[in-house]
Amino acid sequence: MGTNQNVQQTASALHIDEYKVFEYSTEGMKRAWKSGMKASADYYDRMSQYKKDTRGMSRRDRNNYYRDRNKEDGWFDK
């Protein structure tokens, strides 16, 4: 996430596929903050569900679940 720089080029140089660009202003910062908070909350919601779904599974089965769930809908790529 960044502003006043070539975010895409910097992310690419660091082998980062996902990046966010925001406007360097009060409103831009608010939108960036909200976006980051939502992304974090969504991730933790998915991880919580993952832990519920995989409770009692072997490590191998959890890994398969993770792979299959992500393959179906990019669950952990969002």
PyMOL Python script that loads the backbone (N, CA, C, O; Angstrom):
from pymol import cmd

cmd.read_pdbstr("""\
ATOM      1  N   MET A   1       0.862  -1.160   0.000  1.00  0.00           N
ATOM      2  CA  MET A   1       0.000   0.000   0.000  1.00  0.00           C
ATOM      3  C   MET A   1       0.907   1.220   0.000  1.00  0.00           C
ATOM      4  O   MET A   1       1.875   1.286   0.757  1.00  0.00           O
ATOM      5  N   GLY A   2       0.595   2.158  -0.830  1.00  0.00           N
ATOM      6  CA  GLY A   2       1.438   3.328  -0.836  1.00  0.00           C
ATOM      7  C   GLY A   2       0.891   4.460  -1.674  1.00  0.00           C
ATOM      8  O   GLY A   2      -0.089   4.306  -2.404  1.00  0.00           O
ATOM      9  N   THR A   3       1.548   5.607  -1.553  1.00  0.00           N
ATOM     10  CA  THR A   3       1.229   6.794  -2.323  1.00  0.00           C
ATOM     11  C   THR A   3       2.528   7.528  -2.625  1.00  0.00           C
ATOM     12  O   THR A   3       3.553   7.282  -1.989  1.00  0.00           O
ATOM     13  N   ASN A   4       2.479   8.419  -3.589  1.00  0.00           N
ATOM     14  CA  ASN A   4       3.649   9.217  -3.982  1.00  0.00           C
ATOM     15  C   ASN A   4       4.848   8.363  -4.356  1.00  0.00           C
ATOM     16  O   ASN A   4       5.991   8.747  -4.110  1.00  0.00           O
ATOM     17  N   GLN A   5       4.598   7.237  -4.934  1.00  0.00           N
ATOM     18  CA  GLN A   5       5.671   6.378  -5.413  1.00  0.00           C
ATOM     19  C   GLN A   5       5.092   5.449  -6.472  1.00  0.00           C
ATOM     20  O   GLN A   5       3.876   5.384  -6.648  1.00  0.00           O
ATOM     21  N   ASN A   6       5.929   4.758  -7.149  1.00  0.00           N
ATOM     22  CA  ASN A   6       5.442   3.805  -8.132  1.00  0.00           C
ATOM     23  C   ASN A   6       5.154   2.504  -7.406  1.00  0.00           C
ATOM     24  O   ASN A   6       6.006   1.617  -7.344  1.00  0.00           O
ATOM     25  N   VAL A   7       3.969   2.393  -6.864  1.00  0.00           N
ATOM     26  CA  VAL A   7       3.593   1.267  -6.022  1.00  0.00           C
ATOM     27  C   VAL A   7       3.669  -0.042  -6.805  1.00  0.00           C
ATOM     28  O   VAL A   7       4.183  -1.042  -6.304  1.00  0.00           O
ATOM     29  N   GLN A   8       3.157  -0.029  -8.032  1.00  0.00           N
ATOM     30  CA  GLN A   8       3.157  -1.249  -8.837  1.00  0.00           C
ATOM     31  C   GLN A   8       4.587  -1.723  -9.093  1.00  0.00           C
ATOM     32  O   GLN A   8       4.875  -2.911  -8.944  1.00  0.00           O
ATOM     33  N   GLN A   9       5.466  -0.833  -9.467  1.00  0.00           N
ATOM     34  CA  GLN A   9       6.856  -1.204  -9.745  1.00  0.00           C
ATOM     35  C   GLN A   9       7.557  -1.700  -8.478  1.00  0.00           C
ATOM     36  O   GLN A   9       8.281  -2.695  -8.517  1.00  0.00           O
ATOM     37  N   THR A  10       7.344  -1.015  -7.365  1.00  0.00           N
ATOM     38  CA  THR A  10       7.963  -1.424  -6.108  1.00  0.00           C
ATOM     39  C   THR A  10       7.442  -2.785  -5.661  1.00  0.00           C
ATOM     40  O   THR A  10       8.222  -3.641  -5.244  1.00  0.00           O
ATOM     41  N   ALA A  11       6.129  -2.989  -5.746  1.00  0.00           N
ATOM     42  CA  ALA A  11       5.544  -4.277  -5.362  1.00  0.00           C
ATOM     43  C   ALA A  11       6.099  -5.396  -6.240  1.00  0.00           C
ATOM     44  O   ALA A  11       6.441  -6.470  -5.745  1.00  0.00           O
ATOM     45  N   SER A  12       6.185  -5.142  -7.524  1.00  0.00           N
ATOM     46  CA  SER A  12       6.708  -6.143  -8.453  1.00  0.00           C
ATOM     47  C   SER A  12       8.159  -6.494  -8.118  1.00  0.00           C
ATOM     48  O   SER A  12       8.539  -7.665  -8.146  1.00  0.00           O
ATOM     49  N   ALA A  13       8.958  -5.494  -7.806  1.00  0.00           N
ATOM     50  CA  ALA A  13      10.366  -5.728  -7.463  1.00  0.00           C
ATOM     51  C   ALA A  13      10.499  -6.581  -6.205  1.00  0.00           C
ATOM     52  O   ALA A  13      11.481  -7.304  -6.036  1.00  0.00           O
ATOM     53  N   LEU A  14       9.501  -6.490  -5.325  1.00  0.00           N
ATOM     54  CA  LEU A  14       9.501  -7.264  -4.076  1.00  0.00           C
ATOM     55  C   LEU A  14       8.725  -8.570  -4.211  1.00  0.00           C
ATOM     56  O   LEU A  14       8.519  -9.282  -3.228  1.00  0.00           O
ATOM     57  N   HIS A  15       8.292  -8.881  -5.446  1.00  0.00           N
ATOM     58  CA  HIS A  15       7.514 -10.100  -5.735  1.00  0.00           C
ATOM     59  C   HIS A  15       6.194 -10.123  -4.967  1.00  0.00           C
ATOM     60  O   HIS A  15       5.766 -11.167  -4.475  1.00  0.00           O
ATOM     61  N   ILE A  16       5.566  -8.967  -4.875  1.00  0.00           N
ATOM     62  CA  ILE A  16       4.264  -8.831  -4.229  1.00  0.00           C
ATOM     63  C   ILE A  16       3.227  -8.681  -5.333  1.00  0.00           C
ATOM     64  O   ILE A  16       3.302  -7.756  -6.142  1.00  0.00           O
ATOM     65  N   ASP A  17       2.255  -9.599  -5.364  1.00  0.00           N
ATOM     66  CA  ASP A  17       1.246  -9.583  -6.422  1.00  0.00           C
ATOM     67  C   ASP A  17       0.115  -8.595  -6.176  1.00  0.00           C
ATOM     68  O   ASP A  17      -0.444  -8.039  -7.121  1.00  0.00           O
ATOM     69  N   GLU A  18      -0.217  -8.379  -4.925  1.00  0.00           N
ATOM     70  CA  GLU A  18      -1.340  -7.507  -4.588  1.00  0.00           C
ATOM     71  C   GLU A  18      -0.800  -6.207  -4.001  1.00  0.00           C
ATOM     72  O   GLU A  18       0.113  -6.214  -3.175  1.00  0.00           O
ATOM     73  N   TYR A  19      -1.379  -5.093  -4.440  1.00  0.00           N
ATOM     74  CA  TYR A  19      -0.958  -3.805  -3.909  1.00  0.00           C
ATOM     75  C   TYR A  19      -2.138  -2.845  -3.966  1.00  0.00           C
ATOM     76  O   TYR A  19      -3.088  -3.054  -4.720  1.00  0.00           O
ATOM     77  N   LYS A  20      -2.065  -1.810  -3.177  1.00  0.00           N
ATOM     78  CA  LYS A  20      -3.103  -0.785  -3.144  1.00  0.00           C
ATOM     79  C   LYS A  20      -2.437   0.571  -3.307  1.00  0.00           C
ATOM     80  O   LYS A  20      -1.370   0.830  -2.749  1.00  0.00           O
ATOM     81  N   VAL A  21      -3.076   1.418  -4.070  1.00  0.00           N
ATOM     82  CA  VAL A  21      -2.631   2.799  -4.242  1.00  0.00           C
ATOM     83  C   VAL A  21      -3.720   3.683  -3.664  1.00  0.00           C
ATOM     84  O   VAL A  21      -4.902   3.455  -3.920  1.00  0.00           O
ATOM     85  N   PHE A  22      -3.341   4.684  -2.891  1.00  0.00           N
ATOM     86  CA  PHE A  22      -4.353   5.575  -2.348  1.00  0.00           C
ATOM     87  C   PHE A  22      -3.933   7.017  -2.537  1.00  0.00           C
ATOM     88  O   PHE A  22      -2.753   7.336  -2.688  1.00  0.00           O
ATOM     89  N   GLU A  23      -4.925   7.864  -2.523  1.00  0.00           N
ATOM     90  CA  GLU A  23      -4.721   9.299  -2.703  1.00  0.00           C
ATOM     91  C   GLU A  23      -4.120   9.888  -1.426  1.00  0.00           C
ATOM     92  O   GLU A  23      -4.585   9.608  -0.322  1.00  0.00           O
ATOM     93  N   TYR A  24      -3.096  10.694  -1.593  1.00  0.00           N
ATOM     94  CA  TYR A  24      -2.439  11.325  -0.451  1.00  0.00           C
ATOM     95  C   TYR A  24      -3.258  12.542  -0.018  1.00  0.00           C
ATOM     96  O   TYR A  24      -2.968  13.678  -0.393  1.00  0.00           O
ATOM     97  N   SER A  25      -4.287  12.268   0.781  1.00  0.00           N
ATOM     98  CA  SER A  25      -5.161  13.304   1.317  1.00  0.00           C
ATOM     99  C   SER A  25      -5.835  12.726   2.550  1.00  0.00           C
ATOM    100  O   SER A  25      -5.706  11.536   2.834  1.00  0.00           O
ATOM    101  N   THR A  26      -6.536  13.546   3.264  1.00  0.00           N
ATOM    102  CA  THR A  26      -7.250  13.067   4.449  1.00  0.00           C
ATOM    103  C   THR A  26      -8.263  11.993   4.057  1.00  0.00           C
ATOM    104  O   THR A  26      -8.340  10.946   4.699  1.00  0.00           O
ATOM    105  N   GLU A  27      -9.038  12.254   3.004  1.00  0.00           N
ATOM    106  CA  GLU A  27     -10.038  11.273   2.568  1.00  0.00           C
ATOM    107  C   GLU A  27      -9.373  10.017   2.017  1.00  0.00           C
ATOM    108  O   GLU A  27      -9.851   8.908   2.253  1.00  0.00           O
ATOM    109  N   GLY A  28      -8.284  10.183   1.291  1.00  0.00           N
ATOM    110  CA  GLY A  28      -7.558   9.026   0.765  1.00  0.00           C
ATOM    111  C   GLY A  28      -7.036   8.141   1.888  1.00  0.00           C
ATOM    112  O   GLY A  28      -7.102   6.915   1.801  1.00  0.00           O
ATOM    113  N   MET A  29      -6.525   8.755   2.926  1.00  0.00           N
ATOM    114  CA  MET A  29      -6.027   8.005   4.078  1.00  0.00           C
ATOM    115  C   MET A  29      -7.168   7.284   4.796  1.00  0.00           C
ATOM    116  O   MET A  29      -7.009   6.143   5.229  1.00  0.00           O
ATOM    117  N   LYS A  30      -8.309   7.943   4.921  1.00  0.00           N
ATOM    118  CA  LYS A  30      -9.466   7.297   5.558  1.00  0.00           C
ATOM    119  C   LYS A  30      -9.908   6.073   4.760  1.00  0.00           C
ATOM    120  O   LYS A  30     -10.182   5.015   5.328  1.00  0.00           O
ATOM    121  N   ARG A  31      -9.976   6.230   3.420  1.00  0.00           N
ATOM    122  CA  ARG A  31     -10.375   5.093   2.579  1.00  0.00           C
ATOM    123  C   ARG A  31      -9.356   3.962   2.682  1.00  0.00           C
ATOM    124  O   ARG A  31      -9.732   2.791   2.749  1.00  0.00           O
ATOM    125  N   ALA A  32      -8.074   4.304   2.694  1.00  0.00           N
ATOM    126  CA  ALA A  32      -7.027   3.275   2.805  1.00  0.00           C
ATOM    127  C   ALA A  32      -7.130   2.556   4.147  1.00  0.00           C
ATOM    128  O   ALA A  32      -7.005   1.333   4.205  1.00  0.00           O
ATOM    129  N   TRP A  33      -7.354   3.293   5.207  1.00  0.00           N
ATOM    130  CA  TRP A  33      -7.477   2.700   6.543  1.00  0.00           C
ATOM    131  C   TRP A  33      -8.673   1.754   6.596  1.00  0.00           C
ATOM    132  O   TRP A  33      -8.562   0.631   7.087  1.00  0.00           O
ATOM    133  N   LYS A  34      -9.820   2.214   6.087  1.00  0.00           N
ATOM    134  CA  LYS A  34     -11.026   1.373   6.082  1.00  0.00           C
ATOM    135  C   LYS A  34     -10.800   0.112   5.254  1.00  0.00           C
ATOM    136  O   LYS A  34     -11.204  -0.980   5.654  1.00  0.00           O
ATOM    137  N   SER A  35     -10.162   0.264   4.111  1.00  0.00           N
ATOM    138  CA  SER A  35      -9.895  -0.888   3.241  1.00  0.00           C
ATOM    139  C   SER A  35      -8.995  -1.902   3.951  1.00  0.00           C
ATOM    140  O   SER A  35      -9.246  -3.106   3.893  1.00  0.00           O
ATOM    141  N   GLY A  36      -7.955  -1.417   4.615  1.00  0.00           N
ATOM    142  CA  GLY A  36      -7.048  -2.300   5.348  1.00  0.00           C
ATOM    143  C   GLY A  36      -7.732  -3.003   6.501  1.00  0.00           C
ATOM    144  O   GLY A  36      -7.504  -4.189   6.738  1.00  0.00           O
ATOM    145  N   MET A  37      -8.563  -2.281   7.209  1.00  0.00           N
ATOM    146  CA  MET A  37      -9.292  -2.872   8.338  1.00  0.00           C
ATOM    147  C   MET A  37     -10.276  -3.933   7.853  1.00  0.00           C
ATOM    148  O   MET A  37     -10.404  -4.991   8.469  1.00  0.00           O
ATOM    149  N   LYS A  38     -10.972  -3.651   6.746  1.00  0.00           N
ATOM    150  CA  LYS A  38     -11.920  -4.618   6.200  1.00  0.00           C
ATOM    151  C   LYS A  38     -11.190  -5.876   5.729  1.00  0.00           C
ATOM    152  O   LYS A  38     -11.650  -6.991   5.976  1.00  0.00           O
ATOM    153  N   ALA A  39     -10.059  -5.700   5.057  1.00  0.00           N
ATOM    154  CA  ALA A  39      -9.290  -6.850   4.582  1.00  0.00           C
ATOM    155  C   ALA A  39      -8.829  -7.708   5.761  1.00  0.00           C
ATOM    156  O   ALA A  39      -8.891  -8.936   5.698  1.00  0.00           O
ATOM    157  N   SER A  40      -8.374  -7.072   6.824  1.00  0.00           N
ATOM    158  CA  SER A  40      -7.940  -7.810   8.015  1.00  0.00           C
ATOM    159  C   SER A  40      -9.112  -8.555   8.652  1.00  0.00           C
ATOM    160  O   SER A  40      -8.988  -9.728   9.003  1.00  0.00           O
ATOM    161  N   ALA A  41     -10.235  -7.883   8.799  1.00  0.00           N
ATOM    162  CA  ALA A  41     -11.414  -8.515   9.405  1.00  0.00           C
ATOM    163  C   ALA A  41     -11.881  -9.701   8.561  1.00  0.00           C
ATOM    164  O   ALA A  41     -12.212 -10.758   9.100  1.00  0.00           O
ATOM    165  N   ASP A  42     -11.908  -9.527   7.240  1.00  0.00           N
ATOM    166  CA  ASP A  42     -12.316 -10.625   6.348  1.00  0.00           C
ATOM    167  C   ASP A  42     -11.375 -11.815   6.482  1.00  0.00           C
ATOM    168  O   ASP A  42     -11.818 -12.962   6.523  1.00  0.00           O
ATOM    169  N   TYR A  43     -10.071 -11.538   6.551  1.00  0.00           N
ATOM    170  CA  TYR A  43      -9.084 -12.612   6.690  1.00  0.00           C
ATOM    171  C   TYR A  43      -9.313 -13.382   7.999  1.00  0.00           C
ATOM    172  O   TYR A  43      -9.336 -14.612   8.005  1.00  0.00           O
ATOM    173  N   TYR A  44      -9.477 -12.659   9.083  1.00  0.00           N
ATOM    174  CA  TYR A  44      -9.669 -13.335  10.370  1.00  0.00           C
ATOM    175  C   TYR A  44     -10.993 -14.087  10.429  1.00  0.00           C
ATOM    176  O   TYR A  44     -11.085 -15.124  11.085  1.00  0.00           O
ATOM    177  N   ASP A  45     -12.017 -13.578   9.753  1.00  0.00           N
ATOM    178  CA  ASP A  45     -13.281 -14.328   9.664  1.00  0.00           C
ATOM    179  C   ASP A  45     -13.061 -15.651   8.928  1.00  0.00           C
ATOM    180  O   ASP A  45     -13.543 -16.695   9.367  1.00  0.00           O
ATOM    181  N   ARG A  46     -12.331 -15.608   7.803  1.00  0.00           N
ATOM    182  CA  ARG A  46     -12.063 -16.841   7.055  1.00  0.00           C
ATOM    183  C   ARG A  46     -11.210 -17.805   7.872  1.00  0.00           C
ATOM    184  O   ARG A  46     -11.457 -19.011   7.860  1.00  0.00           O
ATOM    185  N   MET A  47     -10.214 -17.289   8.575  1.00  0.00           N
ATOM    186  CA  MET A  47      -9.366 -18.159   9.398  1.00  0.00           C
ATOM    187  C   MET A  47     -10.164 -18.789  10.529  1.00  0.00           C
ATOM    188  O   MET A  47      -9.948 -19.953  10.867  1.00  0.00           O
ATOM    189  N   SER A  48     -11.080 -18.036  11.116  1.00  0.00           N
ATOM    190  CA  SER A  48     -11.923 -18.567  12.182  1.00  0.00           C
ATOM    191  C   SER A  48     -12.778 -19.712  11.644  1.00  0.00           C
ATOM    192  O   SER A  48     -12.906 -20.752  12.291  1.00  0.00           O
ATOM    193  N   GLN A  49     -13.362 -19.522  10.464  1.00  0.00           N
ATOM    194  CA  GLN A  49     -14.172 -20.578   9.850  1.00  0.00           C
ATOM    195  C   GLN A  49     -13.304 -21.775   9.505  1.00  0.00           C
ATOM    196  O   GLN A  49     -13.709 -22.920   9.705  1.00  0.00           O
ATOM    197  N   TYR A  50     -12.115 -21.514   8.987  1.00  0.00           N
ATOM    198  CA  TYR A  50     -11.172 -22.583   8.646  1.00  0.00           C
ATOM    199  C   TYR A  50     -10.870 -23.429   9.880  1.00  0.00           C
ATOM    200  O   TYR A  50     -10.869 -24.658   9.810  1.00  0.00           O
ATOM    201  N   LYS A  51     -10.615 -22.772  11.007  1.00  0.00           N
ATOM    202  CA  LYS A  51     -10.306 -23.498  12.235  1.00  0.00           C
ATOM    203  C   LYS A  51     -11.500 -24.317  12.710  1.00  0.00           C
ATOM    204  O   LYS A  51     -11.328 -25.436  13.195  1.00  0.00           O
ATOM    205  N   LYS A  52     -12.721 -23.766  12.574  1.00  0.00           N
ATOM    206  CA  LYS A  52     -13.918 -24.524  12.948  1.00  0.00           C
ATOM    207  C   LYS A  52     -14.107 -25.725  12.032  1.00  0.00           C
ATOM    208  O   LYS A  52     -14.407 -26.827  12.492  1.00  0.00           O
ATOM    209  N   ASP A  53     -13.928 -25.503  10.727  1.00  0.00           N
ATOM    210  CA  ASP A  53     -14.146 -26.567   9.741  1.00  0.00           C
ATOM    211  C   ASP A  53     -13.126 -27.697   9.868  1.00  0.00           C
ATOM    212  O   ASP A  53     -13.431 -28.847   9.553  1.00  0.00           O
ATOM    213  N   THR A  54     -11.928 -27.375  10.325  1.00  0.00           N
ATOM    214  CA  THR A  54     -10.848 -28.373  10.328  1.00  0.00           C
ATOM    215  C   THR A  54     -10.559 -28.939  11.716  1.00  0.00           C
ATOM    216  O   THR A  54      -9.619 -29.716  11.885  1.00  0.00           O
ATOM    217  N   ARG A  55     -11.349 -28.560  12.696  1.00  0.00           N
ATOM    218  CA  ARG A  55     -11.140 -29.058  14.062  1.00  0.00           C
ATOM    219  C   ARG A  55     -11.168 -30.586  14.061  1.00  0.00           C
ATOM    220  O   ARG A  55     -12.111 -31.194  13.554  1.00  0.00           O
ATOM    221  N   GLY A  56     -10.149 -31.195  14.622  1.00  0.00           N
ATOM    222  CA  GLY A  56     -10.081 -32.644  14.728  1.00  0.00           C
ATOM    223  C   GLY A  56      -9.491 -33.332  13.508  1.00  0.00           C
ATOM    224  O   GLY A  56      -9.314 -34.550  13.508  1.00  0.00           O
ATOM    225  N   MET A  57      -9.185 -32.567  12.470  1.00  0.00           N
ATOM    226  CA  MET A  57      -8.600 -33.172  11.276  1.00  0.00           C
ATOM    227  C   MET A  57      -7.105 -33.382  11.457  1.00  0.00           C
ATOM    228  O   MET A  57      -6.451 -32.696  12.243  1.00  0.00           O
ATOM    229  N   SER A  58      -6.588 -34.332  10.723  1.00  0.00           N
ATOM    230  CA  SER A  58      -5.143 -34.523  10.706  1.00  0.00           C
ATOM    231  C   SER A  58      -4.503 -33.366   9.929  1.00  0.00           C
ATOM    232  O   SER A  58      -5.181 -32.656   9.186  1.00  0.00           O
ATOM    233  N   ARG A  59      -3.228 -33.193  10.106  1.00  0.00           N
ATOM    234  CA  ARG A  59      -2.509 -32.131   9.395  1.00  0.00           C
ATOM    235  C   ARG A  59      -2.682 -32.281   7.883  1.00  0.00           C
ATOM    236  O   ARG A  59      -2.885 -31.297   7.172  1.00  0.00           O
ATOM    237  N   ARG A  60      -2.598 -33.513   7.405  1.00  0.00           N
ATOM    238  CA  ARG A  60      -2.749 -33.780   5.972  1.00  0.00           C
ATOM    239  C   ARG A  60      -4.139 -33.376   5.481  1.00  0.00           C
ATOM    240  O   ARG A  60      -4.279 -32.739   4.438  1.00  0.00           O
ATOM    241  N   ASP A  61      -5.157 -33.755   6.244  1.00  0.00           N
ATOM    242  CA  ASP A  61      -6.528 -33.403   5.860  1.00  0.00           C
ATOM    243  C   ASP A  61      -6.754 -31.888   5.895  1.00  0.00           C
ATOM    244  O   ASP A  61      -7.446 -31.342   5.035  1.00  0.00           O
ATOM    245  N   ARG A  62      -6.169 -31.212   6.892  1.00  0.00           N
ATOM    246  CA  ARG A  62      -6.285 -29.746   6.956  1.00  0.00           C
ATOM    247  C   ARG A  62      -5.630 -29.108   5.741  1.00  0.00           C
ATOM    248  O   ARG A  62      -6.184 -28.185   5.144  1.00  0.00           O
ATOM    249  N   ASN A  63      -4.448 -29.601   5.375  1.00  0.00           N
ATOM    250  CA  ASN A  63      -3.768 -29.062   4.200  1.00  0.00           C
ATOM    251  C   ASN A  63      -4.582 -29.278   2.934  1.00  0.00           C
ATOM    252  O   ASN A  63      -4.652 -28.393   2.081  1.00  0.00           O
ATOM    253  N   ASN A  64      -5.195 -30.442   2.807  1.00  0.00           N
ATOM    254  CA  ASN A  64      -6.051 -30.721   1.646  1.00  0.00           C
ATOM    255  C   ASN A  64      -7.272 -29.804   1.634  1.00  0.00           C
ATOM    256  O   ASN A  64      -7.663 -29.286   0.588  1.00  0.00           O
ATOM    257  N   TYR A  65      -7.869 -29.612   2.811  1.00  0.00           N
ATOM    258  CA  TYR A  65      -9.017 -28.714   2.927  1.00  0.00           C
ATOM    259  C   TYR A  65      -8.617 -27.313   2.487  1.00  0.00           C
ATOM    260  O   TYR A  65      -9.310 -26.678   1.693  1.00  0.00           O
ATOM    261  N   TYR A  66      -7.500 -26.842   3.008  1.00  0.00           N
ATOM    262  CA  TYR A  66      -6.994 -25.506   2.683  1.00  0.00           C
ATOM    263  C   TYR A  66      -6.799 -25.377   1.173  1.00  0.00           C
ATOM    264  O   TYR A  66      -7.240 -24.397   0.572  1.00  0.00           O
ATOM    265  N   ARG A  67      -6.142 -26.360   0.558  1.00  0.00           N
ATOM    266  CA  ARG A  67      -5.865 -26.344  -0.873  1.00  0.00           C
ATOM    267  C   ARG A  67      -7.168 -26.334  -1.670  1.00  0.00           C
ATOM    268  O   ARG A  67      -7.338 -25.527  -2.584  1.00  0.00           O
ATOM    269  N   ASP A  68      -8.089 -27.239  -1.315  1.00  0.00           N
ATOM    270  CA  ASP A  68      -9.343 -27.351  -2.058  1.00  0.00           C
ATOM    271  C   ASP A  68     -10.220 -26.114  -1.894  1.00  0.00           C
ATOM    272  O   ASP A  68     -10.806 -25.630  -2.862  1.00  0.00           O
ATOM    273  N   ARG A  69     -10.306 -25.612  -0.685  1.00  0.00           N
ATOM    274  CA  ARG A  69     -11.145 -24.427  -0.429  1.00  0.00           C
ATOM    275  C   ARG A  69     -10.589 -23.224  -1.179  1.00  0.00           C
ATOM    276  O   ARG A  69     -11.349 -22.446  -1.756  1.00  0.00           O
ATOM    277  N   ASN A  70      -9.288 -23.069  -1.175  1.00  0.00           N
ATOM    278  CA  ASN A  70      -8.685 -21.947  -1.870  1.00  0.00           C
ATOM    279  C   ASN A  70      -8.833 -22.097  -3.379  1.00  0.00           C
ATOM    280  O   ASN A  70      -9.035 -21.114  -4.091  1.00  0.00           O
ATOM    281  N   LYS A  71      -8.733 -23.328  -3.860  1.00  0.00           N
ATOM    282  CA  LYS A  71      -8.875 -23.591  -5.297  1.00  0.00           C
ATOM    283  C   LYS A  71     -10.290 -23.261  -5.772  1.00  0.00           C
ATOM    284  O   LYS A  71     -10.475 -22.729  -6.867  1.00  0.00           O
ATOM    285  N   GLU A  72     -11.279 -23.577  -4.948  1.00  0.00           N
ATOM    286  CA  GLU A  72     -12.684 -23.343  -5.302  1.00  0.00           C
ATOM    287  C   GLU A  72     -13.007 -21.860  -5.447  1.00  0.00           C
ATOM    288  O   GLU A  72     -13.629 -21.448  -6.426  1.00  0.00           O
ATOM    289  N   ASP A  73     -12.586 -21.069  -4.477  1.00  0.00           N
ATOM    290  CA  ASP A  73     -13.029 -19.666  -4.495  1.00  0.00           C
ATOM    291  C   ASP A  73     -11.965 -18.661  -4.065  1.00  0.00           C
ATOM    292  O   ASP A  73     -12.291 -17.522  -3.730  1.00  0.00           O
ATOM    293  N   GLY A  74     -10.702 -19.068  -4.070  1.00  0.00           N
ATOM    294  CA  GLY A  74      -9.655 -18.121  -3.671  1.00  0.00           C
ATOM    295  C   GLY A  74      -9.847 -17.614  -2.259  1.00  0.00           C
ATOM    296  O   GLY A  74      -9.552 -16.461  -1.945  1.00  0.00           O
ATOM    297  N   TRP A  75     -10.354 -18.511  -1.403  1.00  0.00           N
ATOM    298  CA  TRP A  75     -10.727 -18.133  -0.045  1.00  0.00           C
ATOM    299  C   TRP A  75      -9.640 -17.363   0.692  1.00  0.00           C
ATOM    300  O   TRP A  75      -9.928 -16.399   1.400  1.00  0.00           O
ATOM    301  N   PHE A  76      -8.390 -17.789   0.524  1.00  0.00           N
ATOM    302  CA  PHE A  76      -7.305 -17.133   1.249  1.00  0.00           C
ATOM    303  C   PHE A  76      -6.530 -16.158   0.377  1.00  0.00           C
ATOM    304  O   PHE A  76      -5.542 -15.581   0.831  1.00  0.00           O
ATOM    305  N   ASP A  77      -6.958 -15.962  -0.864  1.00  0.00           N
ATOM    306  CA  ASP A  77      -6.292 -15.015  -1.745  1.00  0.00           C
ATOM    307  C   ASP A  77      -6.949 -13.645  -1.734  1.00  0.00           C
ATOM    308  O   ASP A  77      -6.437 -12.699  -2.333  1.00  0.00           O
ATOM    309  N   LYS A  78      -8.069 -13.540  -1.059  1.00  0.00           N
ATOM    310  CA  LYS A  78      -8.810 -12.265  -1.073  1.00  0.00           C
ATOM    311  C   LYS A  78      -8.188 -11.286  -0.117  1.00  0.00           C
ATOM    312  O   LYS A  78      -8.667 -10.160   0.012  1.00  0.00           O
TER     313      LYS A  78
END
""", "prot")
cmd.dss("prot")
cmd.show_as("cartoon", "prot")
cmd.util.cbc("prot")
cmd.orient("prot")
